Amino acid sequence: MVQTLTKSLFTLICAVLLLQGCTAMGPRPAEAILGSWQTTVGKFPMVVTYDLDTVQSGSNSPIAYEIAGDELTYAQGGKQVRMVSFTSAGEMIQTDPITGTVHHFSRVP
């Protein structure tokens, strides 16, 4: 009985560690953000494209950005910070930490 309980506990601990390792090995935000994303702003659809250090919306001039961990900082008109998360490879969420405004983005295929 004790041996069975010990094996079960060991198996559970191994499973938890394995899942944590898989989560940690996922793409970092700086890598996951690259590419084109679609969103809506004021009911108007918009596509934004992130490369290594700039983001561009439509035919507008590119804007410099930096990303450190999950903190995304735009360098236009002063420092604008967003918290970025990825619920999947095809969905990105950006949250303004000051206002709490949330913007959902879908990856453009």
Secondary structure, 3 states (H helix, E strand, C coil): CHHHHHHHHHHHHHHHHHHHHHHHCCCCHHHHCCEEEEEEECCEEEEEEECCCEEEECCCCCEEEEEECCEEEECCCCCEEEEEEEEECCEEEEECCCCCCEEEEEECC
